[in-house]
Amino acid sequence: MNGFFDMPSDLQHSYLGLIGWHLEEALIPVLVGLVVALPVSQLCVRFRWLYPPVLWVTTVLYAVPSLALFVVLIDYTGQSEITVMIPLALYSLVVLVPAIVDGVRSVPEETKAAAIAMGIGPMRRYLTVELPIAVPAVIAGLRVATVSSISLVSVGTLIGNQGALGNLLADAMFYHRPILAWSSVITTAVLAVLADALLVLLRKLLTPWQPRSARAAARAARAAAKEPEPMTAAAAGERAL
């Protein structure tokens, strides 16, 4: 592992500095995408005819290679972090919008009817009733968007070393130090796994009403099957006799 944490001076960042920079470029676009996806998804739920064109636009944007978007944006934002983060924010929409729409649409009609009967308006109902119930679907979309964003940041190394940990890939070839490539790949993978685990934990904290996993339920069932049933008074009397 000699040299795994030893960063070349041209990067102007330590190993931990590159990690912080990588997370900044990866997570800010996801948060921006979530802020944009929430109102757009509400409009798609309320006006069903709007959902297909919105989904079509986000899918087309996702199909555009990031390098092509960099070329278009570089005239306006230059070789900067913004040039990297804008495509990542757009890419997150193709995952977050369907996840939120499906989650909100899965809210039982009885729940919506009860909220309407209580006089809760559409916007308040969306924020306080529908979104909390849709949290599992929203978190599932966030997990995919976050892991994808963390991996795609590395492409930024193609525009003026804006790829954070991805810059190590270029330096690995320039300095003939393969360990730098291993450092980039392994660290990026670890960050993705940790971010995914934190989102799973967040879902569990936000949805204590969710049923336990099938594995936990099976263990509980097996434990219950092994426990002797409590003896009734009649059975105790018969055993005494």
Secondary structure, DSSP 8 states (H G I E B T S, - for coil): -TTSS---GGG---HHHHHHHHHHHHHHHHHHHHHHHHHHHHHHHHSGGGHHHHHHHHHHHHHS-HHHHHHHHHHHH-SSHHHHHHHHHHHHHHHHHHHHHHHHHTS-HHHHHHHHHTT--HHHHIIIIIHHHTHHHHHHHHHHHHHHHHHHGGGGGGTTS--GGGHHHHHHHHTT-HHHHHHHHHHHHHHHHHHHHHHHHHHHHH-TTS---HHHHHHHHHHHHHS-----HHHHHHHH-
